[in-house]
Amino acid sequence: MGQLWVTATKRCDKAVRIREKYMASKAEKIVAGLGGIENIEEVEGCITRLRTEVVDPSKVDEAALKAAGAHGVVKMGTAIQVVIGTDADPIAADIEDMM
């Protein structure tokens, strides 16, 4: 039983590392779609959306955001909502770490 537990723990740790790498990669792609880190003034995760405030909304690339996994993009002036699903909070945290 001890060896089985060790094997299961290693698999779980590996899955966590893979997920963290995936999330960081997704966050980087979303930052690029929002016009780069210098274009983002504020970011907040809200259940299934990233709520952001950008400097220049013309730099936001909806196609790039959708290619990064966004299900939709809502623009209201400098307020941009990126619909990404339940990963919104961890991705927001990753983006905040980049800022």
C-alpha positions in Angstrom: 0.0 0.0 0.0 2.9 2.4 0.7 4.3 2.1 -2.8 0.9 2.7 -4.4 0.4 5.8 -2.3 3.9 7.1 -3.4 3.1 6.4 -7.1 -0.3 8.1 -6.8 1.3 11.2 -5.1 3.9 11.5 -7.8 1.2 11.4 -10.5 -0.8 14.0 -8.7 2.2 16.3 -8.3 3.0 15.8 -12.0 -0.6 16.7 -12.9 -0.4 19.8 -10.8 2.9 20.9 -12.4 1.4 20.3 -15.9 -1.7 22.3 -15.0 0.3 25.2 -13.6 2.4 25.3 -16.8 -0.7 25.3 -18.9 -2.3 28.1 -16.9 0.8 30.2 -17.1 0.9 29.7 -20.9 -2.7 30.5 -21.2 -2.3 33.7 -19.1 0.6 34.8 -21.3 -1.5 34.3 -24.4 -4.3 36.3 -22.9 -2.0 39.1 -21.9 -0.8 39.2 -25.5 -4.4 39.3 -26.7 -5.1 42.2 -24.4 -2.3 44.2 -26.0 0.6 43.3 -23.7 1.2 43.7 -20.0 1.7 47.5 -20.4 -1.8 47.8 -21.8 -3.4 46.2 -18.8 -4.3 48.6 -15.9 -6.3 46.2 -13.8 -7.4 42.5 -13.9 -9.8 40.6 -11.7 -11.2 37.1 -11.9 -14.9 36.8 -11.6 -16.3 33.3 -11.7 -16.0 32.6 -15.4 -14.6 35.9 -16.7 -11.6 38.1 -16.5 -12.6 41.6 -15.9 -9.9 44.0 -17.2 -9.3 47.6 -17.6 -7.0 48.5 -20.5 -5.2 51.7 -21.5 -5.9 51.4 -25.2 -8.9 49.2 -26.3 -7.7 49.3 -29.9 -4.8 47.1 -29.0 -7.1 44.2 -27.8 -7.1 41.4 -30.4 -10.3 39.4 -30.1 -9.1 36.7 -32.4 -5.9 36.2 -30.3 -8.0 36.0 -27.1 -10.3 33.4 -28.7 -7.2 31.4 -29.9 -6.0 31.5 -26.3 -9.2 29.8 -25.2 -11.7 32.6 -24.6 -15.3 31.7 -25.3 -16.1 35.4 -25.9 -15.0 39.0 -25.4 -17.1 41.8 -24.2 -15.8 45.4 -24.8 -17.2 48.4 -23.1 -14.8 51.3 -23.7 -11.7 50.5 -21.8 -13.4 47.7 -19.8 -12.8 44.4 -21.4 -14.4 41.1 -20.2 -12.8 37.9 -21.4 -15.1 34.9 -20.9 -12.8 31.9 -20.2 -14.6 29.6 -17.9 -13.7 28.4 -14.4 -10.0 29.1 -14.8 -10.7 32.8 -14.5 -9.4 33.3 -11.0 -6.1 31.4 -11.4 -5.4 33.1 -14.7 -6.1 36.5 -13.2 -3.7 35.6 -10.4 -1.0 34.6 -13.0 -1.5 37.9 -14.8 -1.3 39.9 -11.6 2.0 38.2 -10.9 3.3 39.4 -14.3 2.3 43.0 -13.6 
